[in-house]
Amino acid sequence: MSNNDVLRTLRYTFHYHDHKMAEIFNLGGKSVFAEEVNHWLKKEDEPEFAKLQDKDLAAFLNGLIILKRGPKDDSTPVAEKTLDNNAILRKLKIALDMKDEDMLEVFGLRGFKLSKHELSAFFRKPSQAQYRECKDQILRNFLQGLQLKFRPTA
């Protein structure tokens, strides 16, 4: 999944407008305007489309954590320069204050079966033998499950 797809899906799931999205970016330490957010939300074939970089999506996810959970201390978290699906899944888990059971329930809403052990493998360090890479299909199913949970009638 592209970073733009993740951003579009989260915007739809939580029903945020462009100004709210810009506010979340600002919470994460990335100063943006609603117009710039709008370019990131465009489809790839639209002329005003702009590719969302990893560090920018990381700033948004950090801002989402601050919005949902409150600031950890007086400092703004530093956005990672590179981001993979495992990190996105981890940040969403933190932002939404989810336990393993909650995440498995979200996967279940999509009819996607995953064991607790398989899920925990996504949150391990890559150097561990039990580490498992979170593929696009898994992240996509989780994001679509979030849509079903937070926007069931849409």
C-alpha positions as CSV (number, residue, x, y, z in Angstrom):
1,M,0.0,0.0,0.0
2,S,1.2,3.5,-0.7
3,N,1.5,6.1,2.0
4,N,-1.2,8.1,0.2
5,D,-3.6,5.1,0.3
6,V,-3.0,4.7,4.1
7,L,-3.7,8.5,4.6
8,R,-6.8,8.4,2.4
9,T,-8.2,5.4,4.3
10,L,-7.6,6.9,7.7
11,R,-9.2,10.1,6.6
12,Y,-12.3,8.3,5.5
13,T,-12.4,6.0,8.5
14,F,-12.3,8.8,11.1
15,H,-14.2,11.3,8.8
16,Y,-11.6,14.1,9.1
17,H,-11.7,17.1,6.9
18,D,-8.6,18.7,5.4
19,H,-8.1,21.2,8.2
20,K,-8.3,18.5,10.8
21,M,-5.8,16.4,8.9
22,A,-3.4,19.4,8.8
23,E,-3.9,19.9,12.5
24,I,-2.9,16.2,13.1
25,F,0.2,16.7,11.0
26,N,1.1,19.8,13.1
27,L,0.6,17.7,16.3
28,G,3.2,15.3,14.8
29,G,5.7,18.0,14.2
30,K,5.1,18.6,10.4
31,S,3.7,22.0,9.6
32,V,1.4,21.7,6.6
33,F,-1.6,23.5,5.2
34,A,-5.0,22.0,4.3
35,E,-4.2,22.5,0.6
36,E,-1.0,20.4,0.8
37,V,-3.0,17.6,2.6
38,N,-5.6,17.8,-0.2
39,H,-2.8,17.1,-2.8
40,W,-1.8,14.0,-0.8
41,L,-5.4,12.8,-0.8
42,K,-5.8,13.0,-4.6
43,K,-5.7,9.8,-6.7
44,E,-2.5,9.1,-8.6
45,D,-4.0,9.9,-12.0
46,E,-5.2,13.4,-10.9
47,P,-3.0,16.3,-11.9
48,E,-2.6,17.8,-8.4
49,F,-1.5,14.5,-6.8
50,A,1.6,14.7,-4.6
51,K,3.4,11.6,-3.3
52,L,3.4,11.3,0.5
53,Q,6.9,10.6,1.9
54,D,7.5,8.1,4.8
55,K,8.6,10.9,7.2
56,D,5.4,12.8,6.5
57,L,3.1,9.8,7.1
58,A,5.2,9.1,10.3
59,A,4.5,12.6,11.4
60,F,0.8,12.2,10.7
61,L,0.7,8.9,12.7
62,N,2.6,10.5,15.6
63,G,0.0,13.3,15.5
64,L,-2.8,10.8,15.5
65,I,-1.2,9.2,18.6
66,I,-1.1,12.6,20.3
67,L,-4.7,13.4,19.3
68,K,-6.1,10.1,20.5
69,R,-3.9,9.5,23.6
70,G,-2.6,12.9,24.5
71,P,1.0,14.1,24.6
72,K,3.5,11.9,26.3
73,D,5.6,14.8,27.6
74,D,6.4,18.4,26.4
75,S,8.4,17.2,23.4
76,T,7.1,16.4,20.0
77,P,8.1,12.9,18.8
78,V,10.6,12.7,15.9
79,A,9.1,11.2,12.8
80,E,11.0,8.3,11.4
81,K,12.7,8.7,8.0
82,T,11.5,5.3,6.7
83,L,8.3,3.6,7.5
84,D,7.2,0.0,6.7
85,N,3.8,-1.7,7.2
86,N,4.9,-3.1,10.6
87,A,5.6,0.4,11.9
88,I,2.3,1.7,10.5
89,L,0.4,-1.2,12.2
90,R,2.3,-0.5,15.5
91,K,1.5,3.2,15.4
92,L,-2.2,2.6,14.7
93,K,-2.3,0.1,17.6
94,I,-0.8,2.7,19.9
95,A,-3.0,5.6,18.7
96,L,-6.2,3.6,19.1
97,D,-5.0,2.1,22.4
98,M,-5.7,-1.4,21.1
99,K,-4.8,-4.7,22.8
100,D,-4.1,-7.9,20.7
101,E,-7.7,-9.0,21.2
102,D,-9.0,-5.6,19.8
103,M,-6.8,-5.9,16.7
104,L,-7.9,-9.5,16.1
105,E,-11.5,-8.4,16.4
106,V,-10.9,-5.7,13.7
107,F,-9.3,-8.3,11.4
108,G,-12.3,-10.5,12.1
109,L,-14.7,-7.8,10.9
110,R,-13.1,-8.4,7.5
111,G,-13.3,-12.2,7.8
112,F,-9.5,-12.2,8.0
113,K,-8.3,-15.0,10.3
114,L,-5.0,-14.3,12.2
115,S,-3.8,-16.0,15.4
116,K,-2.5,-14.0,18.4
117,H,1.0,-15.5,17.7
118,E,0.9,-14.3,14.1
119,L,-0.1,-10.8,15.2
120,S,2.6,-10.5,17.8
121,A,5.2,-11.5,15.2
122,F,4.5,-8.1,13.4
123,F,5.6,-6.2,16.5
124,R,8.9,-8.0,17.1
125,K,12.3,-6.7,16.2
126,P,13.4,-7.8,12.7
127,S,16.4,-9.5,14.2
128,Q,14.2,-12.0,16.1
129,A,13.5,-15.4,14.5
130,Q,9.7,-15.0,15.1
131,Y,9.6,-11.6,13.3
132,R,7.2,-11.5,10.4
133,E,6.9,-8.8,7.8
134,C,3.4,-7.2,7.5
135,K,2.4,-7.5,3.9
136,D,0.2,-5.0,2.1
137,Q,-2.8,-7.4,2.2
138,I,-2.6,-7.6,6.0
139,L,-2.4,-3.9,6.5
140,R,-5.2,-3.4,3.9
141,N,-7.5,-5.8,5.8
142,F,-6.7,-4.1,9.1
143,L,-7.5,-0.6,7.7
144,Q,-10.7,-1.9,6.1
145,G,-11.6,-3.5,9.4
146,L,-11.1,-0.2,11.1
147,Q,-13.6,1.3,8.6
148,L,-16.2,-1.3,9.5
149,K,-15.6,-0.6,13.2
150,F,-15.6,3.2,13.1
151,R,-18.0,3.8,10.1
152,P,-20.3,0.7,10.1
153,T,-23.1,2.4,8.1
154,A,-20.9,4.0,5.5
